[in-house]
Amino acid sequence: MMSLFIIYLIESSISVSIIYFFYELFLKRDTWFRFNRFFLLFGLIFSLLIPLLDFSASEIIVNSQNQFVFSEYLDVNSVVKTVESNITKSVTRPNLIALFYLLIVSLFLIRLFYQLVKLFKTINANEIINYKNYKIVLLDYISSPFSFFNYIFIDKDDYGSTDNNRNGSNELLLHEIIHSQQKHSFDIILIEFILVLQWFNPFIYRYRQACKEIHEYLADKGVIMVNSDKIAYQKLIIDQIEKSFNVSLASQFNYSLTKKRIKMMTRINSGKLSKLKFLLVFPLIAIMIMAFTINTSIERTLSGNQLYSQSQVKSTSIPSIFPVKKDPGVEISSGYGMRMHPTKKVEMMHNAVDIRAPKGTPVYATADGLIRKVEKNFKQGEGYGKYIIIDHESGYSTLYSQLSEYNTTEGKEVKRGDIIGFVGQTGLSVGTHLHYEVMKDGKNVNPEDYF
C-alpha cells in the first residue's frame, strides 16, 4: 500500500504545482481576489482527488478463451538460494525512503500540533470579550492583530483605543473580522495538512504564501470599502510592522507582505476583459483530468532499463516486454519447461518464468489489454497468492502472480508498460519473485519467446 500511496503523493504534488504555476502566470496580478481565493482553494481539493479518479474507457476487443486453471498445489515457486537473502532484501531502498518520509511527516505533524496548542494556550491565558459572533482575545504583550476562525487576537492597547467605537469600523479590528467572516482559517488549516503530506514539494510553500496574500488583499479591500481613506489605512499597515507576531496558522494582519498589499491597494481594478483569462481554467482542468485519470502507456527507452523499442515489437497487444523493472538483482531464476520442484523435490512442468526481484519492484503489463482478474480471496503462503490476469487481443492472456500489492482493478483497460502491481511473496514460495505466464489460444507458451 505504501507504493500506491507514494504514487498518489507524486501525482497530487504535480497537480498542486501545475495549479500554482497557472495562478502565477495568469491570475496573480488581477484584482479579482475572491475568484483567486476560490481558485486556489479548488486547486487544493482538486489535487487531492484527481489521482483517485479513473475515467478510462475500454476500446480493446479481447476473447476470454485463455482461462488459467488454478490449484493451490500448482508449481508457482521461484528458487531463491537462501532464506538469508530474503532477510537482507526486506530492508530495501524503497522501505528506507518510506521510513524517512514518515519521519519527516511526523515532525511536521508535531509542529502543527504545537502551533495549535500554542494558540489555545494563548486563548486560555488572556481575557476574552464577546463581540457579536466573535471572541476577542486581549493580549498582554505588544502584537499585531491576527485571527483564527472566530477568535480575534489583538493588543489590549490597540483594543482600548477603540473602546468607544464598538461598531466594527475600526480598521484594525475590522480587518480581522473580515478574515473571520470569510473563513480564511479554513484555507490555512487545509493547506497546512497538505503541506504535512507534501513537505518535499517546494511549490506547496509558495502555494501557502499565495493563499495568505489573497486573504490579506480581501481583508484590505473590505476595510477600504468601509473607510475610503486609503492613505490613512496604508499608514496604519506600516505602523503595525514593529508588532509582527508570526503565527502561521493565523490570518495575520502584518504578514511580511506590506509592500505588496500597498501596491495592490493602489492598483486600478482589473478590467472586464481580464475575466476572459478565467476561461483558461477549463482547458487546464480538462488536460489535468486526461493526464491523471486516463491510462496511457509508458514508452521509454532508458539505458540499462529499456522496457521495449518499436523495432522489437509489431503490436502493443502482443506480450513483448520484460514484466519487471530491470534493476540490479533482477534476474530469471527459473525458466519455462521441466524442472525439479523446489519444495516437492519432484520433476514437474513449469509453465512460466520466475523472475527474482526485491519486494516492491514494479510489475508492468506486457501488452495492451483488459484486467480480467484481480485475486482478492487469496491465502497467504498458498498457491499463486495475489495474482492478476490480463486478456489481450490476438488470443493472448498473461498471468502475474506472487504480487505484494495491486495497482489496478478488474475491468480496467491497461496499456503496455503500465504498472499493475509490485513483486512479493504471497503464495507458495521460498522467496520474493514474479511468476509470469503467457497463454496463446488457450495453451501455455514460453514467455521468454516474447521478451
C-alpha positions as CSV (number, residue, x, y, z in Angstrom):
1,M,0.0,0.0,0.0
2,M,2.9,2.3,0.7
3,S,3.9,2.1,-3.0
4,L,0.4,3.1,-4.1
5,F,0.5,6.0,-1.6
6,I,3.8,7.2,-3.0
7,I,2.4,7.3,-6.5
8,Y,-0.7,9.2,-5.2
9,L,1.6,11.7,-3.5
10,I,3.6,12.3,-6.6
11,E,0.6,12.8,-8.8
12,S,-1.1,15.1,-6.2
13,S,2.1,17.1,-5.8
14,I,2.4,17.6,-9.6
15,S,-1.2,18.7,-9.7
16,V,-0.6,21.3,-6.9
17,S,2.4,22.6,-8.7
18,I,0.5,23.0,-12.0
19,I,-2.3,24.9,-10.3
20,Y,0.2,27.2,-8.7
21,F,2.1,27.9,-11.9
22,F,-1.2,28.7,-13.6
23,Y,-2.1,31.2,-10.8
24,E,1.3,32.8,-11.0
25,L,1.2,33.2,-14.8
26,F,-2.4,34.3,-15.4
27,L,-4.2,35.4,-12.2
28,K,-1.8,36.7,-9.6
29,R,-1.7,40.3,-10.8
30,D,-5.5,40.7,-11.2
31,T,-7.8,42.3,-8.5
32,W,-10.4,39.6,-8.7
33,F,-9.4,38.5,-5.3
34,R,-12.5,36.4,-4.4
35,F,-12.2,34.4,-7.6
36,N,-8.5,33.9,-7.0
37,R,-9.1,32.7,-3.5
38,F,-11.7,30.1,-4.6
39,F,-9.4,29.0,-7.5
40,L,-6.6,28.3,-5.1
41,L,-8.9,26.5,-2.7
42,F,-10.4,24.5,-5.5
43,G,-6.9,23.6,-6.7
44,L,-6.1,22.1,-3.3
45,I,-9.2,19.9,-3.2
46,F,-8.9,19.0,-6.9
47,S,-5.2,18.0,-6.4
48,L,-6.2,15.7,-3.5
49,L,-9.0,14.0,-5.6
50,I,-7.7,13.9,-9.1
51,P,-5.2,11.0,-8.6
52,L,-8.1,8.9,-7.2
53,L,-10.3,9.2,-10.3
54,D,-10.3,6.9,-13.3
55,F,-12.2,7.8,-16.4
56,S,-10.6,5.2,-18.6
57,A,-12.8,3.7,-21.3
58,S,-12.1,0.3,-22.9
59,E,-11.5,0.2,-26.6
60,I,-9.8,-3.2,-26.6
61,I,-11.6,-6.3,-28.0
62,V,-10.5,-9.5,-26.3
63,N,-11.6,-13.1,-26.1
64,S,-11.9,-15.0,-22.8
65,Q,-10.8,-18.4,-24.0
66,N,-7.5,-18.3,-22.2
67,Q,-8.8,-19.4,-18.8
68,F,-5.9,-20.2,-16.5
69,V,-6.6,-23.2,-14.2
70,F,-5.6,-22.8,-10.6
71,S,-4.8,-25.1,-7.8
72,E,-3.1,-24.4,-4.5
73,Y,-0.7,-27.2,-5.4
74,L,0.3,-25.9,-8.8
75,D,4.0,-25.2,-9.3
76,V,4.3,-21.4,-8.9
77,N,7.6,-21.2,-7.0
78,S,10.7,-19.2,-7.5
79,V,14.1,-20.5,-6.5
80,V,15.9,-18.1,-4.2
81,K,19.1,-19.7,-3.0
82,T,18.9,-18.8,0.7
83,V,16.4,-17.6,3.2
84,E,19.1,-15.2,4.5
85,S,19.0,-13.3,1.2
86,N,15.3,-12.6,1.8
87,I,16.1,-11.1,5.2
88,T,18.6,-8.8,3.6
89,K,16.2,-7.8,0.9
90,S,13.5,-7.0,3.4
91,V,15.3,-3.7,4.2
92,T,15.2,-2.3,0.7
93,R,15.8,1.2,-0.6
94,P,12.1,1.9,-1.1
95,N,11.5,0.9,2.6
96,L,14.2,3.3,3.8
97,I,12.7,6.1,1.7
98,A,9.3,5.4,3.1
99,L,10.6,5.4,6.7
100,F,12.4,8.7,6.0
101,Y,9.2,10.2,4.5
102,L,7.1,9.1,7.5
103,L,9.7,10.5,9.9
104,I,9.5,14.0,8.3
105,V,5.7,13.8,8.2
106,S,5.8,13.1,12.0
107,L,7.9,16.1,12.6
108,F,5.6,18.4,10.6
109,L,2.6,16.9,12.4
110,I,4.3,17.7,15.7
111,R,5.0,21.2,14.6
112,L,1.4,21.7,13.5
113,F,0.1,20.3,16.8
114,Y,2.4,22.5,18.7
115,Q,1.1,25.6,16.9
116,L,-2.5,24.7,17.7
117,V,-1.7,24.1,21.3
118,K,0.2,27.4,21.5
119,L,-2.9,29.2,20.1
120,F,-5.3,27.6,22.6
121,K,-2.9,28.3,25.4
122,T,-2.9,32.0,24.3
123,I,-6.7,31.9,24.3
124,N,-6.9,30.4,27.8
125,A,-4.2,32.8,29.2
126,N,-5.8,36.0,28.2
127,E,-9.0,38.0,28.8
128,I,-11.8,37.2,26.3
129,I,-14.5,39.7,25.3
130,N,-17.6,38.5,23.3
131,Y,-18.2,40.9,20.4
132,K,-21.1,40.0,18.2
133,N,-20.3,36.5,16.8
134,Y,-16.6,36.8,17.6
135,K,-14.4,36.3,20.7
136,I,-11.8,39.0,21.1
137,V,-8.7,37.8,22.9
138,L,-6.9,40.7,24.6
139,L,-3.2,40.2,24.5
140,D,-1.0,41.4,27.4
141,Y,2.0,41.9,25.1
142,I,2.6,44.1,22.0
143,S,1.4,42.2,18.9
144,S,0.0,42.8,15.5
145,P,-3.7,41.6,15.4
146,F,-4.4,38.2,14.0
147,S,-7.3,35.8,13.8
148,F,-8.1,32.1,13.9
149,F,-11.7,31.2,12.9
150,N,-13.9,33.3,15.2
151,Y,-11.1,34.2,17.6
152,I,-9.6,37.7,17.1
153,F,-6.3,38.3,18.9
154,I,-5.5,42.0,19.5
155,D,-3.2,44.0,21.7
156,K,-5.0,45.4,24.7
157,D,-3.7,48.9,24.0
158,D,-5.0,48.8,20.4
159,Y,-8.4,47.5,21.5
160,G,-8.6,50.2,24.2
161,S,-8.2,52.8,21.6
162,T,-11.4,51.5,20.0
163,D,-13.3,51.2,23.3
164,N,-15.7,54.0,22.4
165,N,-16.2,52.7,18.9
166,R,-17.6,49.2,19.1
167,N,-19.4,49.0,15.7
168,G,-16.6,47.2,13.9
169,S,-15.5,50.2,11.8
170,N,-12.1,50.4,13.4
171,E,-9.6,49.3,10.8
172,L,-7.5,47.0,13.0
173,L,-10.5,45.1,14.3
174,L,-12.4,45.2,11.0
175,H,-9.5,43.7,9.1
176,E,-9.6,40.6,11.4
177,I,-13.3,40.4,11.4
178,I,-13.3,40.1,7.6
179,H,-10.8,37.3,7.9
180,S,-13.1,35.6,10.3
181,Q,-16.3,36.3,8.3
182,Q,-14.7,34.8,5.1
183,K,-13.4,31.7,6.9
184,H,-9.8,32.2,5.8
185,S,-8.7,29.9,8.6
186,F,-10.3,27.0,6.8
187,D,-8.0,27.6,3.8
188,I,-4.9,27.8,6.1
189,I,-5.7,24.6,8.0
190,L,-6.4,22.7,4.7
191,I,-3.1,23.8,3.2
192,E,-1.2,23.1,6.4
193,F,-2.4,19.5,6.4
194,I,-1.5,19.1,2.7
195,L,1.9,20.6,3.5
196,V,2.4,17.9,6.1
197,L,1.9,15.3,3.4
198,Q,3.8,17.1,0.6
199,W,6.6,18.6,2.7
200,F,9.0,17.6,-0.1
201,N,7.2,19.7,-2.7
202,P,8.8,23.2,-2.9
203,F,5.7,24.7,-4.6
204,I,3.3,23.9,-1.7
205,Y,5.1,26.5,0.4
206,R,4.7,29.1,-2.4
207,Y,1.1,28.0,-2.7
208,R,0.6,28.7,1.0
209,Q,2.1,32.1,0.6
210,A,-0.2,32.9,-2.3
211,C,-3.2,31.9,-0.2
212,K,-2.2,34.2,2.6
213,E,-1.6,37.0,0.2
214,I,-5.1,36.7,-1.2
215,H,-6.5,36.7,2.3
216,E,-4.8,39.9,3.1
217,Y,-5.9,41.5,-0.2
218,L,-9.5,40.5,0.6
219,A,-9.4,41.9,4.1
220,D,-7.8,45.2,2.9
221,K,-10.5,45.5,0.3
222,G,-13.2,45.0,2.9
223,V,-11.7,47.7,5.1
224,I,-11.4,50.2,2.3
225,M,-15.0,49.7,1.3
226,V,-16.0,50.9,4.8
227,N,-13.3,53.5,5.2
228,S,-12.2,55.0,1.8
229,D,-9.2,56.8,3.2
230,K,-6.5,54.6,1.6
231,I,-3.6,56.8,2.7
232,A,-4.5,56.6,6.4
233,Y,-5.1,52.8,6.2
234,Q,-1.7,52.3,4.4
235,K,0.0,54.3,7.2
236,L,-1.7,52.1,9.8
237,I,-0.3,49.0,8.0
238,I,3.2,50.4,8.1
239,D,2.8,51.2,11.8
240,Q,2.0,47.6,12.5
241,I,5.3,46.2,11.1
242,E,7.0,46.5,14.5
243,K,4.3,44.5,16.1
244,S,4.7,41.5,13.8
245,F,3.8,38.2,15.6
246,N,4.5,35.1,13.5
247,V,1.6,32.7,13.9
248,S,1.5,30.6,10.7
249,L,-2.0,29.1,11.4
250,A,-3.5,32.6,11.9
251,S,-4.6,35.2,9.4
252,Q,-2.0,37.8,10.5
253,F,-2.5,41.5,10.0
254,N,1.1,42.1,9.1
255,Y,2.1,39.0,7.1
256,S,5.5,40.3,5.8
257,L,3.9,41.5,2.6
258,T,3.3,45.1,3.4
259,K,4.8,46.4,0.2
260,K,2.6,44.0,-1.9
261,R,-0.5,45.0,-0.1
262,I,0.1,48.7,-0.5
263,K,0.8,48.2,-4.2
264,M,-2.3,46.1,-4.7
265,M,-4.5,48.8,-2.9
266,T,-3.2,51.4,-5.4
267,R,-3.7,49.2,-8.4
268,I,-6.6,50.0,-10.7
269,N,-9.2,47.3,-10.7
270,S,-8.8,44.7,-13.4
271,G,-10.9,45.3,-16.4
272,K,-13.8,43.1,-17.5
273,L,-11.6,41.7,-20.4
274,S,-9.3,40.2,-17.8
275,K,-12.1,37.9,-16.8
276,L,-11.6,36.1,-20.1
277,K,-8.5,34.6,-18.6
278,F,-10.7,32.7,-16.3
279,L,-11.8,30.7,-19.3
280,L,-8.3,29.2,-19.4
281,V,-9.2,27.3,-16.2
282,F,-11.5,24.9,-18.1
283,P,-8.9,23.6,-20.6
284,L,-6.4,23.4,-17.7
285,I,-8.7,21.2,-15.7
286,A,-9.6,19.1,-18.8
287,I,-5.9,18.5,-19.6
288,M,-5.2,17.5,-16.0
289,I,-8.1,15.1,-15.9
290,M,-6.9,13.4,-19.1
291,A,-3.3,13.3,-17.8
292,F,-4.1,11.8,-14.4
293,T,-7.2,9.7,-14.9
294,I,-6.9,8.2,-18.3
295,N,-4.4,5.4,-18.6
296,T,-1.6,5.9,-21.1
297,S,1.3,3.6,-22.0
298,I,4.7,4.5,-20.6
299,E,7.0,4.2,-23.6
300,R,10.6,4.9,-22.6
301,T,14.0,3.9,-23.8
302,L,16.4,4.1,-20.9
303,S,20.0,2.9,-20.8
304,G,20.0,-0.3,-18.7
305,N,16.3,-0.1,-18.1
306,Q,14.8,-0.4,-21.5
307,L,11.2,-1.7,-21.5
308,Y,10.9,-2.1,-25.2
309,S,11.7,-0.5,-28.5
310,Q,9.4,-0.1,-31.5
311,S,11.8,-2.3,-33.7
312,Q,11.3,-5.2,-31.3
313,V,7.5,-5.5,-31.4
314,K,4.9,-5.3,-34.1
315,S,1.8,-4.7,-31.9
316,T,1.1,-3.3,-28.5
317,S,-1.5,-6.1,-27.9
318,I,1.1,-8.9,-28.1
319,P,3.1,-9.6,-24.9
320,S,6.5,-8.3,-25.7
321,I,8.3,-6.6,-22.8
322,F,10.1,-7.8,-19.7
323,P,7.4,-7.6,-17.0
324,V,9.7,-6.4,-14.2
325,K,11.8,-3.3,-14.0
326,K,15.4,-4.3,-14.7
327,D,17.1,-3.1,-11.6
328,P,20.3,-4.7,-10.1
329,G,19.4,-8.1,-8.6
330,V,16.6,-8.8,-11.0
331,E,17.0,-12.0,-13.0
332,I,15.2,-15.1,-14.3
333,S,15.6,-17.7,-11.6
334,S,13.6,-20.5,-13.2
335,G,12.6,-20.8,-16.8
336,Y,9.9,-22.5,-18.8
337,G,9.9,-26.3,-19.1
338,M,10.5,-29.4,-16.9
339,R,12.3,-28.7,-13.7
340,M,12.8,-30.0,-10.1
341,H,10.1,-28.6,-7.9
342,P,11.9,-26.5,-5.2
343,T,9.7,-27.7,-2.3
344,K,8.2,-31.1,-3.5
345,K,11.6,-32.3,-4.9
346,V,9.9,-33.9,-7.9
347,E,10.3,-33.1,-11.6
348,M,7.3,-31.1,-12.9
349,M,6.4,-28.9,-15.8
350,H,6.9,-25.2,-15.2
351,N,4.6,-23.2,-17.5
352,A,6.1,-19.9,-16.6
353,V,9.2,-17.9,-15.9
354,D,10.1,-16.9,-12.3
355,I,11.8,-13.6,-12.1
356,R,13.7,-13.0,-8.9
357,A,13.4,-9.3,-7.7
358,P,13.3,-7.4,-4.4
359,K,9.9,-6.9,-2.8
360,G,8.1,-3.9,-4.1
361,T,9.7,-3.9,-7.5
362,P,7.2,-2.6,-10.1
363,V,5.5,-5.1,-12.4
364,Y,4.5,-4.0,-15.9
365,A,1.6,-5.1,-18.1
366,T,3.4,-6.7,-21.1
367,A,0.8,-5.7,-23.6
368,D,-2.4,-3.6,-24.0
369,G,-5.4,-5.4,-22.5
370,L,-8.2,-5.7,-20.1
371,I,-7.8,-6.8,-16.5
372,R,-9.9,-9.9,-16.2
373,K,-9.0,-11.0,-12.7
374,V,-7.5,-9.4,-9.6
375,E,-7.4,-12.1,-6.9
376,K,-8.8,-10.8,-3.6
377,N,-9.6,-14.1,-1.8
378,F,-6.0,-15.5,-1.7
379,K,-4.4,-17.3,1.2
380,Q,-1.0,-16.2,2.3
381,G,1.6,-18.8,1.6
382,E,-0.7,-20.9,-0.6
383,G,-1.0,-21.3,-4.4
384,Y,-0.4,-18.2,-6.5
385,G,-1.0,-15.7,-3.7
386,K,-2.0,-12.3,-5.1
387,Y,-2.3,-12.5,-8.9
388,I,-3.6,-10.6,-11.9
389,I,-4.8,-12.0,-15.3
390,I,-4.9,-9.7,-18.4
391,D,-6.7,-10.6,-21.6
392,H,-5.2,-9.2,-24.8
393,E,-6.1,-9.2,-28.4
394,S,-5.0,-11.9,-30.9
395,G,-5.8,-14.7,-28.4
396,Y,-3.2,-13.9,-25.7
397,S,-3.6,-13.8,-21.9
398,T,-0.9,-13.2,-19.3
399,L,-0.7,-14.1,-15.6
400,Y,1.3,-12.2,-13.0
401,S,1.4,-13.8,-9.5
402,Q,3.1,-13.7,-6.1
403,L,2.4,-10.0,-6.0
404,S,2.7,-8.0,-2.8
405,E,0.3,-5.2,-3.9
406,Y,-2.0,-4.3,-6.7
407,N,-2.0,-1.1,-8.8
408,T,-5.1,-1.8,-10.9
409,T,-8.7,-3.1,-10.7
410,E,-10.8,-5.7,-12.5
411,G,-12.3,-4.5,-15.8
412,K,-9.8,-1.8,-16.2
413,E,-8.0,-1.1,-19.5
414,V,-4.2,-1.1,-19.3
415,K,-1.5,-0.2,-21.7
416,R,1.8,-1.9,-22.3
417,G,4.2,-0.5,-19.7
418,D,1.6,0.4,-17.1
419,I,2.5,-0.6,-13.6
420,I,-0.2,-3.1,-12.4
421,G,1.4,-4.4,-9.2
422,F,4.5,-5.0,-7.2
423,V,6.7,-8.1,-6.7
424,G,6.1,-10.0,-3.5
425,Q,5.8,-13.4,-1.9
426,T,2.2,-14.0,-1.1
427,G,1.8,-17.6,-2.4
428,L,3.6,-20.9,-2.0
429,S,7.2,-19.8,-2.4
430,V,10.6,-19.7,-0.9
431,G,11.5,-16.1,-1.9
432,T,10.2,-12.9,-3.4
433,H,9.7,-13.1,-7.2
434,L,7.2,-12.7,-10.1
435,H,5.6,-15.8,-11.5
436,Y,4.8,-14.8,-15.2
437,E,2.8,-17.0,-17.6
438,V,1.7,-16.3,-21.2
439,M,-1.1,-18.2,-23.0
440,K,-1.9,-18.2,-26.7
441,D,-5.2,-19.6,-27.9
442,G,-5.7,-21.4,-24.6
443,K,-2.3,-23.0,-24.4
444,N,0.8,-22.1,-22.4
445,V,3.7,-20.8,-24.4
446,N,7.3,-19.9,-23.3
447,P,7.2,-16.3,-22.1
448,E,10.9,-15.9,-23.0
449,D,10.0,-16.1,-26.7
450,Y,8.1,-12.9,-26.2
451,F,10.6,-10.7,-24.4
